[in-house]
Amino acid sequence: MVMPAEGIRHADSLLHAGGVCFQPAEAPSAGAAGLSGAAKYADAKSVLVGLIGSGIQASRTPAMHEREGAEQGLRYIYRLIDLDELRIGPDALPELVTAARRMGFAGLNITYPCKQAVIPLLDELTPDAQALGAVNTVVFRDGRSIGCNTDWWGFAESFKRELADVARDRVIQFGAGGAGAAVAHALLTLGAGQLRIVDTDASRAEWLATELCARFGSERAIPEANLQQALSGADGVVNTTPVGMAKYPGMPLSAQLLHPSLWVADIIYFPLETELLRTARGLGCRTMGGGGMAVFQAVGAFHLFTGVEPDPERMRQHFQSM
């Protein structure tokens, strides 16, 4: 998972390896600094990307990408393709992906509810995306569409910074969809002893648990039906469902099931403080919001789209300033 900092020719190795590792971006050269703003803009590489998802008007991803693009001397344009605003559903994905390819997009970010539905439309998947069965980044390269997953790495990087010292012998995860697959992979990679998966679709929880056990070992992941019993012996809880978003207010579990010895993480970042996090914090739980995952998945996607090394700290600071 090591990426040499040598520009665009190494982007292909990232696509095929499926991993990410970033170094701080280099400062602009003195020669570039001496150019006028107009001249630099005229000479800049153009990058057009977009985000497909439902209810994404509050997303901070476009601003993060465009600001980092400007810092890197790129003409970077990031478009929101909101299914709700367009009054269409995921069944329009084939048309949207084809249109993006034809219009010269460098790639697309993919979010709820399209991370799994987009897979049949792509020419190939990176190993990570193939293993997870979910795509959050599509790169158009040499006439081909390549599905990648930077979500799992984004969650792992955030977790290592915010909850590195917590116990994780038993973790309860809500959600077994595209984002849930990525987060589950990250949690087991980070040493979770056993992951218990809760989903409104029991068959989906069973499928994800089976896939995880095939990669990480027997009984490392199991579908959970008895939530009260599971939580009584759990170290932490992670929400990967859309419950808690502005569009889907509420909590994925009853507040009565939370207790102060739990740590609680939520991957939602609009709003940054969901009802789950606010309730858990009020009980004395350690919490982690979805902002860190949003930043680091964007760091990974930016590199895949441009072949340029982004500055993760600069992107994080920009996210927090919005």
Secondary structure, DSSP 8 states (H G I E B T S, - for coil): ----S-GGGGHHHHHHH------------HHHHTS-HHHHHHHS-EEEEEEEESS-TT-SHHHHHHHHHHHTT-EEEEEEEEHHHHT--GGGHHHHHHHHHHTT-SEEEE-TT-TTTTGGGSSEE-HHHHHHT--SEEEEETTEEEEE--HHHHHHHHHHHHSTTS--SEEEEE--SHHHHHHHHHHHHTT-SEEEEE-SSHHHHHHHHHHHHHHH-TTSEEE-S-HHHHHHT-SEEEE-SSTTSTTS-S-SS-GGG--TT-EEEE---SSSS-HHHHHHHHTT-EEE-SHHHHHHHHHHHHHHHHS----HHHHHHHHHH-
